Amino acid sequence: MTSRYKPLSPKKDYLTRIAKSWMLGITLLLFSLGGGMLGYHHFEDLSWTDSFANASMILSGMGPLSPLQTNAGKLFAGFYALYSGLAFILILGIVFAPVIRRFFHRFHLEEEHKDQ
């Protein structure tokens, strides 16, 4: 039997999955933010506060705050922006996967009861 035919997992297991996915999502977010901060601090010689602001704005899809001064900084910002777009989608997928999985599992269980 596939997992599609098994009953829903207990709420405790579901909440544990949600907590694990949130922890992984937050870890990836902090890793991504830290990498952006290091890059802006190194390539653009921005303060840590300005590096945080620029990295978080890029990571959230808003765009940089400070104008870029160096070619290395411009290259870093371009690659970081490309990475950030994919990282944002990945993190959302990880965080919402347990919720979507449970929704579809419940939907298939209800569908089976209608057929019987």
ROLOBA-632269 format. One record per atom (N, C-alpha, C): residue in three letters; x, y, z. Coordinates in Angstrom, 1 decimal. Example, Ala and Ser with C-alpha at 12.3 -4.5 7.8 and 13.67 -1.06 7.14 Angstrom:
2
> ala	13.2	-5.7	7.8
> ala	12.3	-4.5	7.8
> ala	13.2	-3.3	7.8
> ser	12.8	-2.2	7.1
> ser	13.7	-1.1	7.1
> ser	12.9	0.0	7.9
end
This chain:
116
> met	0.8	-1.2	0.0
> met	0.0	0.0	0.0
> met	0.9	1.3	0.0
> thr	0.5	2.2	-0.8
> thr	1.3	3.5	-0.8
> thr	0.8	4.4	0.4
> ser	1.6	5.4	0.6
> ser	1.2	6.3	1.7
> ser	-0.1	7.0	1.5
> arg	-0.5	7.1	0.2
> arg	-1.7	7.8	-0.1
> arg	-2.9	7.1	0.5
> tyr	-2.8	5.8	0.8
> tyr	-4.0	5.1	1.4
> tyr	-3.9	5.0	2.9
> lys	-2.8	5.4	3.5
> lys	-2.7	5.4	4.9
> lys	-3.5	6.5	5.5
> pro	-3.9	6.4	6.8
> pro	-4.6	7.5	7.4
> pro	-3.6	8.7	7.7
> leu	-4.2	9.8	7.9
> leu	-3.4	11.0	8.2
> leu	-2.5	10.7	9.5
> ser	-1.3	11.3	9.5
> ser	-0.5	11.1	10.6
> ser	-1.0	11.9	11.8
> pro	-0.7	11.5	13.0
> pro	-1.2	12.3	14.2
> pro	-0.8	13.7	14.1
> lys	-1.5	14.6	14.8
> lys	-1.3	16.0	14.8
> lys	0.1	16.3	15.3
> lys	0.6	15.5	16.3
> lys	1.9	15.7	16.9
> lys	3.0	15.5	15.9
> asp	2.9	14.5	15.0
> asp	3.9	14.2	14.0
> asp	3.8	15.4	12.9
> tyr	2.6	15.8	12.6
> tyr	2.5	16.9	11.6
> tyr	3.1	18.2	12.1
> leu	2.9	18.5	13.4
> leu	3.5	19.7	14.0
> leu	5.0	19.6	14.1
> thr	5.5	18.3	14.3
> thr	7.0	18.1	14.3
> thr	7.6	18.4	12.9
> arg	6.9	17.9	11.9
> arg	7.3	18.1	10.5
> arg	7.3	19.6	10.2
> ile	6.3	20.3	10.6
> ile	6.3	21.8	10.4
> ile	7.4	22.4	11.1
> ala	7.7	22.1	12.3
> ala	8.8	22.7	13.1
> ala	10.1	22.4	12.4
> lys	10.3	21.2	11.9
> lys	11.6	20.8	11.2
> lys	11.7	21.6	10.0
> ser	10.7	21.7	9.2
> ser	10.8	22.5	8.0
> ser	11.0	24.0	8.2
> trp	10.4	24.5	9.3
> trp	10.7	25.9	9.6
> trp	12.1	26.1	10.0
> met	12.6	25.2	10.8
> met	14.0	25.3	11.3
> met	15.0	25.2	10.1
> leu	14.7	24.3	9.1
> leu	15.6	24.2	7.9
> leu	15.4	25.5	7.1
> gly	14.2	26.0	7.0
> gly	14.0	27.3	6.2
> gly	14.7	28.4	6.9
> ile	14.7	28.5	8.2
> ile	15.3	29.6	8.9
> ile	16.8	29.5	8.8
> thr	17.3	28.3	8.8
> thr	18.8	28.0	8.7
> thr	19.2	28.5	7.3
> leu	18.5	28.1	6.3
> leu	18.9	28.5	4.9
> leu	18.8	30.0	4.7
> leu	17.8	30.6	5.4
> leu	17.6	32.1	5.3
> leu	18.8	32.8	5.9
> leu	19.2	32.3	7.1
> leu	20.3	32.9	7.8
> leu	21.6	32.7	7.1
> phe	21.8	31.5	6.5
> phe	23.0	31.2	5.7
> phe	23.0	32.2	4.5
> ser	21.9	32.3	3.8
> ser	21.8	33.2	2.6
> ser	22.1	34.7	3.0
> leu	21.5	35.1	4.1
> leu	21.7	36.5	4.6
> leu	23.1	36.7	5.0
> gly	23.7	35.7	5.7
> gly	25.1	35.9	6.1
> gly	26.1	36.0	4.9
> gly	25.8	35.1	3.9
> gly	26.6	35.2	2.7
> gly	26.5	36.5	2.0
> gly	25.3	37.0	1.9
> gly	25.1	38.3	1.3
> gly	25.8	39.5	2.1
> met	25.7	39.4	3.4
> met	26.4	40.4	4.2
> met	27.9	40.3	4.0
> leu	28.4	39.1	4.0
> leu	29.9	39.0	3.8
> leu	30.3	39.6	2.5
> gly	29.5	39.3	1.4
> gly	29.9	39.7	0.1
> gly	29.8	41.3	0.0
> tyr	28.8	41.9	0.5
> tyr	28.7	43.3	0.5
> tyr	29.7	44.0	1.3
> his	30.0	43.4	2.5
> his	31.1	43.9	3.3
> his	32.5	43.9	2.7
> his	32.7	42.7	2.0
> his	34.0	42.5	1.4
> his	34.2	43.3	0.1
> phe	33.2	43.1	-0.8
> phe	33.4	43.7	-2.2
> phe	33.0	45.2	-2.3
> glu	32.1	45.7	-1.4
> glu	31.7	47.1	-1.5
> glu	32.2	47.9	-0.3
> asp	32.9	47.2	0.6
> asp	33.4	47.8	1.8
> asp	32.3	48.6	2.6
> leu	31.1	48.0	2.7
> leu	30.0	48.6	3.4
> leu	30.1	48.2	4.9
> ser	29.5	49.0	5.7
> ser	29.5	48.6	7.2
> ser	28.6	47.4	7.3
> trp	28.7	46.7	8.5
> trp	27.9	45.5	8.7
> trp	26.4	45.8	8.6
> thr	26.0	47.0	9.1
> thr	24.6	47.4	9.1
> thr	24.1	47.6	7.7
> asp	24.9	48.3	6.9
> asp	24.6	48.5	5.5
> asp	24.6	47.2	4.7
> ser	25.5	46.4	5.0
> ser	25.6	45.1	4.4
> ser	24.3	44.2	4.7
> phe	23.9	44.3	5.9
> phe	22.7	43.6	6.3
> phe	21.5	44.1	5.6
> ala	21.4	45.5	5.5
> ala	20.2	46.1	4.8
> ala	20.2	45.7	3.3
> asn	21.3	45.8	2.7
> asn	21.4	45.5	1.3
> asn	21.1	44.0	1.0
> ala	21.7	43.1	1.8
> ala	21.5	41.7	1.6
> ala	20.1	41.3	1.9
> ser	19.5	41.8	2.9
> ser	18.1	41.5	3.2
> ser	17.1	42.0	2.2
> met	17.4	43.2	1.6
> met	16.6	43.8	0.6
> met	16.7	42.9	-0.7
> ile	17.9	42.5	-1.1
> ile	18.0	41.6	-2.3
> ile	17.4	40.3	-2.0
> leu	17.6	39.7	-0.8
> leu	17.0	38.4	-0.5
> leu	15.5	38.4	-0.5
> ser	14.9	39.5	-0.2
> ser	13.4	39.6	-0.2
> ser	12.9	40.1	-1.5
> gly	13.8	40.4	-2.5
> gly	13.3	40.7	-3.8
> gly	13.0	42.2	-4.0
> met	13.5	43.0	-3.1
> met	13.2	44.5	-3.2
> met	14.2	45.3	-4.0
> gly	15.5	44.8	-3.9
> gly	16.5	45.5	-4.6
> gly	17.5	46.2	-3.6
> pro	18.7	46.5	-4.1
> pro	19.7	47.1	-3.2
> pro	19.4	48.5	-2.8
> leu	19.9	48.9	-1.7
> leu	19.7	50.3	-1.1
> leu	20.9	51.2	-1.6
> ser	22.1	50.7	-1.5
> ser	23.3	51.5	-1.8
> ser	23.7	51.3	-3.2
> pro	24.1	52.4	-3.9
> pro	24.6	52.3	-5.2
> pro	25.9	51.5	-5.2
> leu	26.1	50.6	-6.1
> leu	27.3	49.8	-6.2
> leu	28.5	50.6	-6.8
> gln	29.7	50.5	-6.2
> gln	30.8	51.3	-6.6
> gln	31.9	50.6	-7.4
> thr	32.0	49.3	-7.1
> thr	33.1	48.5	-7.7
> thr	32.6	47.5	-8.7
> asn	33.4	47.1	-9.6
> asn	33.0	46.1	-10.6
> asn	32.8	44.7	-9.8
> ala	33.7	44.4	-8.9
> ala	33.5	43.2	-8.1
> ala	32.2	43.2	-7.4
> gly	31.9	44.3	-6.8
> gly	30.6	44.5	-6.1
> gly	29.4	44.3	-7.0
> lys	29.5	44.8	-8.2
> lys	28.4	44.7	-9.1
> lys	28.2	43.2	-9.6
> leu	29.4	42.5	-9.8
> leu	29.3	41.1	-10.1
> leu	28.7	40.3	-9.0
> phe	29.2	40.6	-7.7
> phe	28.7	39.9	-6.6
> phe	27.2	40.1	-6.5
> ala	26.7	41.4	-6.6
> ala	25.3	41.7	-6.4
> ala	24.5	41.0	-7.5
> gly	25.0	40.9	-8.7
> gly	24.2	40.2	-9.7
> gly	24.1	38.7	-9.4
> phe	25.2	38.1	-9.1
> phe	25.1	36.6	-8.7
> phe	24.3	36.4	-7.5
> tyr	24.4	37.3	-6.5
> tyr	23.6	37.2	-5.3
> tyr	22.2	37.3	-5.5
> ala	21.8	38.2	-6.4
> ala	20.4	38.4	-6.8
> ala	19.8	37.2	-7.4
> leu	20.6	36.6	-8.4
> leu	20.2	35.3	-9.0
> leu	20.0	34.2	-8.0
> tyr	21.0	34.1	-7.1
> tyr	20.9	33.1	-6.0
> tyr	19.7	33.3	-5.1
> ser	19.5	34.6	-4.8
> ser	18.4	34.9	-3.8
> ser	17.0	34.6	-4.4
> gly	16.8	34.8	-5.7
> gly	15.6	34.4	-6.3
> gly	15.3	33.0	-6.1
> leu	16.3	32.1	-6.4
> leu	16.1	30.7	-6.3
> leu	16.0	30.3	-4.8
> ala	16.8	30.9	-4.0
> ala	16.8	30.5	-2.5
> ala	15.4	30.9	-1.9
> phe	14.8	32.0	-2.3
> phe	13.5	32.4	-1.8
> phe	12.5	31.3	-2.2
> ile	12.5	30.9	-3.4
> ile	11.5	29.8	-3.8
> ile	11.8	28.5	-3.1
> leu	13.0	28.1	-3.0
> leu	13.4	26.9	-2.3
> leu	13.0	27.0	-0.8
> ile	13.2	28.1	-0.1
> ile	12.9	28.2	1.3
> ile	11.3	28.1	1.4
> leu	10.6	28.8	0.6
> leu	9.1	28.7	0.7
> leu	8.6	27.3	0.4
> gly	9.3	26.6	-0.5
> gly	8.9	25.2	-0.7
> gly	9.1	24.3	0.5
> ile	10.3	24.5	1.1
> ile	10.6	23.7	2.3
> ile	9.6	24.0	3.4
> val	9.3	25.3	3.6
> val	8.5	25.7	4.8
> val	7.1	25.2	4.6
> phe	6.5	25.3	3.4
> phe	5.1	25.0	3.1
> phe	4.9	23.5	2.7
> ala	5.9	22.7	2.5
> ala	5.8	21.4	2.0
> ala	4.9	20.5	2.9
> pro	5.1	20.5	4.2
> pro	4.3	19.7	5.1
> pro	2.8	20.1	5.0
> val	2.5	21.4	4.9
> val	1.1	21.8	4.9
> val	0.5	21.4	3.6
> ile	1.2	21.5	2.5
> ile	0.6	21.2	1.2
> ile	0.5	19.6	1.1
> arg	1.4	18.9	1.6
> arg	1.3	17.5	1.6
> arg	0.1	17.0	2.4
> arg	-0.1	17.6	3.6
> arg	-1.2	17.1	4.4
> arg	-2.5	17.5	3.7
> phe	-2.6	18.7	3.1
> phe	-3.8	19.1	2.3
> phe	-4.1	18.1	1.3
> phe	-3.1	17.7	0.4
> phe	-3.4	16.7	-0.6
> phe	-3.7	15.3	-0.1
> his	-3.1	15.0	1.0
> his	-3.3	13.7	1.6
> his	-4.8	13.6	2.1
> arg	-5.2	14.7	2.7
> arg	-6.6	14.7	3.2
> arg	-7.6	14.8	2.1
> phe	-7.2	15.5	1.0
> phe	-8.1	15.6	-0.2
> phe	-8.3	14.2	-0.8
> his	-7.2	13.4	-0.9
> his	-7.3	12.1	-1.5
> his	-8.1	11.1	-0.6
> leu	-7.9	11.3	0.7
> leu	-8.7	10.4	1.7
> leu	-10.2	10.7	1.5
> glu	-10.5	12.0	1.4
> glu	-11.9	12.4	1.3
> glu	-12.5	11.9	-0.1
> glu	-11.7	11.9	-1.1
> glu	-12.1	11.5	-2.4
> glu	-12.3	10.0	-2.4
> glu	-11.5	9.2	-1.7
> glu	-11.7	7.8	-1.6
> glu	-13.0	7.4	-0.9
> his	-13.4	8.2	0.2
> his	-14.6	7.9	0.9
> his	-15.8	8.2	0.0
> lys	-15.7	9.2	-0.9
> lys	-16.8	9.5	-1.8
> lys	-17.0	8.3	-2.8
> asp	-15.9	7.7	-3.2
> asp	-16.0	6.6	-4.2
> asp	-16.6	5.4	-3.6
> gln	-16.5	5.2	-2.3
> gln	-17.0	3.9	-1.7
> gln	-18.5	3.9	-1.5
end
